[in-house]
Amino acid sequence: QVQLVESGGGLVQTGGSLRVSCAASGRTFGNYVMGWFRQAPGKEREFVAVIRSWSGVQTYYAQAVKGRFTISADNAKNTVYLQMNSLRPEDTAVYYCAAVYKIFRTGLTTHEYDYWGQGTQVTVSS
């Protein structure tokens, strides 16, 4: 089993920055796909960013966050980060990290993941 714990959410003004973290514990070894998703009230959970290691380290971003958010991983700490810059009110949501330790997963959709964190709230005030 794998446990994911997010941290680092909070309240920030428009244009500000936050970094959220996702620490993985348990059977975390081998190739990984780790993603960030977000869910705003009344909306479906949507893809934000993914980092995967099964074909070199690859990252991919949703169009809405490209150029503003950066996903990275510290393998020694089993932690994935999402650095969020130039935040906008529409970025307000609960942010979830997710993981799957298999190859050939794109990580772009929720059903590809085996493990989820509990979520961390990010609120951007206007």
N, C-alpha and C positions, 0 to 999 in steps of 0.2 A: 504494500500500500504506500501511497505518497500523500503527504499533507502539504498544502499550499497555504501560506499565510501572507496576506497583503498588508502593507502599511504605507503611511506617507500621504494619505489623502488629507483634505482640509478645505478651508475657505480661502480664496484668492481673488483679487480684483482682475478685471479685464486687462489683458496684456501681461499679466504676471506669469510666474512659473511654479511648477510643482514637480517633484519626482516621487513616483510611487514605486514600491518595491514588492517583490514576490519571492519569499524564501521557501524553498522546497526541502522537504525532509522525507526520510523513508527510503524506498528503493529507487534512488535517483542515480542511474548510471546508463551508459550507452548513449545512443543517439536520442536527441530530444527535439520536440517541437513545443515551444512555449509561446502562448499568445495572450494578448490583452483584449478584452471585450468591455463594452460599457452598456449600461441600460438606464435610460432616463424614464421618469414616471410616465406610465401610459404607453410606452414604446417597447418594441422588441429589443432583445439583446443584439448588439451589433459589433462586428469586427472592428478592431482598432489597429493592431499591429501584431506581427508574429516574428519570431526568430527561430530558426531551425538549423540543425547541425548535420543532418544525414547526407548532405551533398555540399560539404564546405559550409561555412556559416552564412546563412542567407537571411535577409530581413525583407519584410514587405509591409506596406502601410495602406490603410484606407485613404482614399483620395481626400477626405475631409480633414485629415491630420498630417498629410504628407508635407514635409518641410517645416513642420512645427514640433512634431513629436519624434523622439528617438528611442528605440528599444535596444537594450544591450544586455549582455549576460556576463556574470562573473562565475565561471565554472568552479573555481575553488570554493566559493561560498554557496554554490547551488542557488544563486539568486539572480533574478531577472529584474531589470529596471525599466521604467518608462519615464523618460524625461519629457515633460510637457512645457513648451514655451508658447508665448503669444496666446495665452488662453482666452477663450471667448465664452460668453454665457451659454452658447449651445454645446459646449463641452461638459456642462454640468450633468453628472450621472454617477451611478455606482460603477466603479471600475473593478472588473474581475480578471484574475489571471487564471490560466488554464494550461494543462500540460498533458502530453502524451509521449510515451517513450517508444515510438515505432518509426520505421522509415516510410517514405513515400506518402506521408500525410502533408497536405499543403498547409493545414492549420488555419484556413480561412473561414471555416464554418464550425459552429458550436458542436455538431454531432461527431466531429473527428476526435474530440478530447475525452480522456478518461478521468481526469482529475480537475477539480475546480476549487478556487479559494472562496472565502466567505464574502469578499467584496470590500471595497473601501470607497467612501463617499468623497467626490470631488465637486465642489461648488464654486462657480465663477460668478462673481457679482458684477453687475453692469454699472 
